[in-house]
Amino acid sequence: MGFVSRGATLVAALASGALAVGCGGSLADRDAPDPPRATPPLSSPFCTAAQANSDAIRPLNSLTAQGGATPAELSSTVEAVRRAGANLITEAPAEIRADVERTVDAATLQLDALVANGGDAAAAARDPELTARLDSPELTQARERVGAYINSNCATGGAGAR
């Protein structure tokens, strides 16, 4: 992915992450219908945390898309995403905890770069070290495993940060 498109999707990737974060998927995945389920899974603390993470990222995406966020707006929104990510790790089931930690760590790097660049996602995305870490096969695989877990275990519409 090029630097311009990476900048445009840098914060969105926090839901991938996500965040992301980190919990897998892309905007295109969000438009795709969820596969049918015989019985909807029950909500769990992790699924709730994944939804809260997604909810925290949405305002950050809006701020960076609009540009010109005040330092206070950026700071408070980034801190909300950091808290949601920490809670996501706390609530992660043992079988995906390492993958959740990896995706949240990647989101933290993105948040740090975003803050260092005053909310300019495109400028943050021009960091070659950050880009290399975000494009690593290990992170991609972790995001996929977290996303698969959420898709299989979280109720439709309550699934996490995509």
N, C-alpha and C positions, 0 to 999 in steps of 0.2 A: 504494500500500500504506500503511495507517495506521501510526501510531507503535507501537502495541502489537504488531501482527503484524510490523512491521519489527524490533522489539526481539527478538521470538522467533526471527526468522530472521537476525538480524545476523551472528552467528558462522557459521551454516550458509552464509551467502552467501560466506564466505571460500572455500568450496569452489567457489563459483561464480566462481566466480570465479572460479571460480573457478574465488581465490584464487581455488568457486569456485570463488578465486583463481582462485582464479580460474580455473577452466577450464571454465566453462559448466555448464548443466544445473541441475536443481532436485531436491529430494527426490522429487517425483513422477516425474521422469525416471529416477531410480534404480530405481524400481519397474517401469518399462516394460521389456519385453524388448529386447535389442539386436537390430538388424536382422541377418538372416543374412548371412554373408560367404562368398564362394567359397573363399578361402584366408585363414587368420588372418594379420594383419600381424605382422611381426617386432617384437620390443620394441626400442625405441631409448632412448638416454640421456634424451631428452625424456619419453618415456612412463614411464620409470622415475622421473624427477623428478616427473611429474604424480601418480603413485601415492604417492610419498613425501610430496608436499604434502597429498594427501587424508588420508594416515595421520597427519600432524602435526596436521591440523585436528580430527580426531575427538576426541582428548582435550580440546581446547579447547571443543568443543561440549558435551561432558559436563560440564566444570567450570562453564560458564555456565548450563547447564540445571539443575544441582544447586543453584547459588548457594552463597555462603559459601566460595568458594575462598580459601585463604590468599594473601597477597601473593606469597610465594615460589612457590607452585604456579602462580599466574597468570603470574608473570614467566617462569618456566622454560618453560611451555607456549607462551606468546606468542613467546618467543625461538626455540623449535623451529619454529614456523610461519614466522617471519621468515627463518630459515635455509633452510627448504624453498622459500619463495618466491624467495629470491635464487638458489638452485640452478635453479629452474624457468626463470628468465630466462636464466641461463647456458646452459642446455641447449636453449632454444627455437630451433626452426628459423628461418631468416631470414624466411620468408614470413609467420610469425605473431609474430615477436619483438616488434614494437610493440604488438600486441594483448595479449601476455602481460605486457609491462611495464605496460600500462595497468591490467590486472586485478590485478596484484600491487601496484601503487601504490594502488589502491582498497582492497585488503586491508590494506595498511599503515595507511591512514587509519582503517579500522575497528579495527585492533589498537590504534592510538594512543588512539582514543576509548574502547575497552574498558578499557585500562589506566588512563586518566584517571578513569574511573568505577568503579574498583575491581572490575572484572569484571561490572558490571551492564549487560547488553546492552540492556535496555529504556531505561535512562538514556542510554546512548551513542546510541541510535537517535533520541532526541528532539532531537538536534543538527540544526537545519534545513539548515545548510550541508552537513553530511555527507550527509544524506538527498538533497539536491538533486544532489550529485555522484554518489551511488550510483545515482540514477534517471536519469542522463543518457543520452540516446540513444547517444552515443559509447561509453560503457562497456557498455551493453547489447549493442551490435553487436560490440564487441571480445570480450565473453564468448561470444557466439554463434559467432563465427569460431573461437575457441580450442576451444570444445566440439565444433564440427564437425570440426576437425582431429583432435582426440583420438578421436572416434568413428570416423573414417575410417582413422586411422593407428596406433592403439594396440590391442593385443590385448584381446579381451573379458576383463573381470575385471581387467585390468591398466591400464585406462584411468584417467584422472586424477581430479583433485579435482572432484567434482560437488557 
